[in-house]
Amino acid sequence: MSDPAKTRRHAERVRELVASLVREIKDPRLGMVTITDARITGDLREATVFYTVLGDPTEQAATKAALESAKGMLRSRVGHALGLRHSPSLAFSQDNVQDHAKEMEDLLAAARQRDQEVQRLAAGKQYAGDADPYKSDDEDDEDERVGAREDQG
C-alpha cells in the first residue's frame, strides 16, 4: 500500500499522460473527448480514467469503442512514463458531469421561478392580526401582579 499523497500524484500524472496521448490516437471513431479525472488504486495496479465526449449517444459509443481499442497502447505508454514496476491497467468511464450540471441548473431555475411566484403573491399582503401575535396586554398585568406578590412576601 502506498501513501495517499503518492497515489494522488500518480493519478494526476495518469490523467495528464492519457490526455496528451489521446491526441495521438488515429482512430476515426474518436470524437471530441476530454479527460476529466483519473483515480488509481492504492497498490497502483488499476487506474480508472474519466472522460467526457461532445455529441450524441452514437458519437459517445464510438468514442468509447475507440478508447477501448487504444487501451493497450495507452497502458504501455503510461506505464513507461510512470516508471513503475507494473503498468496500471486502464479502465475508461464516461463522466456525466455535463448532464448533472444541466439537471442542477434546471432545478435551480425551477426553484427561482417558484420563489418569484411566492414573492409576487406576498407583495402588498399584511398579517391577519397584529405584527406580533404573541404579545398581549395581559402579560403586562401579570408582571405587575408578580412584582406585587414579591413585595408582600
N, C-alpha and C positions, 0 to 999 in steps of 0.2 A: 504494500500500500504506500503510495507516495503522498507527499504532503499536499494539502489543498491548494496552496499558492502555486506550486509547481504544476498541478493539474490544470488550474485556470490558465496559466501561461501557455501550456501545451494546447489547450482548447482554443485559445485565441490565435495561436500560431497555425493550427489546423484550419481555422476559418479563413485566415489571410491567405494561406497557401492554396486552398481549394478555390477561393475567389479569384486568385490570379491564374490558376491552372484551367479554370472553366473557360476562359477566353481562348485557350489553345485547342479546345475540342472542335474538331471539324465536322461534327455531325449536323446535318441539315435539320434534324428534328429539334435541336436545341433552340429554345426561344429566348426571350428577354428574361434571363434568370439573375437573381441577386441572392448572394449567400448572406443570410442574416445572422446566423449564430452557429456555434459548434459546441458540443458537450462531449467530454471524454470520461471514461470510467476511471476509477482510482488506480487501477492496475495498468492504465494507459494502453489497453488492448483493443478497445472498441470506441469508436467515435461516431456520434450522430451529428450530421450536418443539416441544418435547417435552411431552406431556401424559399423564395417567392418567385412566381412567374406571372408576367403580364400576359393577359389573353384569356380566351375562353377555355372551357374544360378540355377540349380536344388538344389545344396547344399545351396545356398543363400536363396532360397524359403523355404527349410526345416528348416533352422535356424530361419528364420522369424516366421514360424509357431510354433517352439519350444519356442521362446521368448514370443509370444502372449499367448501361453498356460500357461506359467510360470508367467505371468504378475501379477496375484493376489497374489501369494506367494511373489514375489519381492516387490510389493507395500506394503504389510503388514510389511515385514521386514525393508524396507527403512523407512516407517512411524514410526515404533517403534524406530529405531536407531536415527532418527532425533529429536524425542521428540516434534513434532508439534501437535497442536490441531487436524488438519486434515492431513491425509496422502495424499501426492500429487499423482494424477493419473499419470500413466506412459504411454507414447506413444513411441514406438520404430521406428526409422527412419534409414534406411541404409545410411551410409556415403560413398559417391563415391569419396573420396579423391584420392584413388589409380588410378581410371580411369582418373580423371582430371590431376593428376600428369603425367601420361603416355602421355596424349594428349599434355600437355605443353612441355614435353621432345621431343616429335615428332616434334612439331612446332619449337622449338629451334634448333633441328638438321637440319631441312629443311632450316632455316634462315642461319645457319652456312655454309651449303653447297652452298647456293646462294651467300653469301659473299665471299667464296673462289673462286667461279666461276668469280665474278666481279674482284677480285684481280688478278686472272690468266689472264683475258682479259686485264686488265690495266697495267700489267707488261711490261716494256720496251716501253710504249707509251709516246708520247710527245704532248705538246699543239700544236694546229694548228697554232697559231700565237705566239706573244711574251708571256713571262711568265706573264706579267701584261698588258692585252689588253686595259685597261682604261687609261694608262699613255701615253701621246703623247708629241712630241716636241713642238707643237703649244701652249701648256699650259705655257711653259717657256716664249715664246714670248709674250703671253697675260699678264703675270705677269710683264714683263718689261714695256709694254705699260701702264698698270695701274699705275705703280710707276712713270713713266714719266709724266703722266697727273696730278698726285697729286703734283709733284714738281712744275709744271707750275701754278696750280690753287690755 
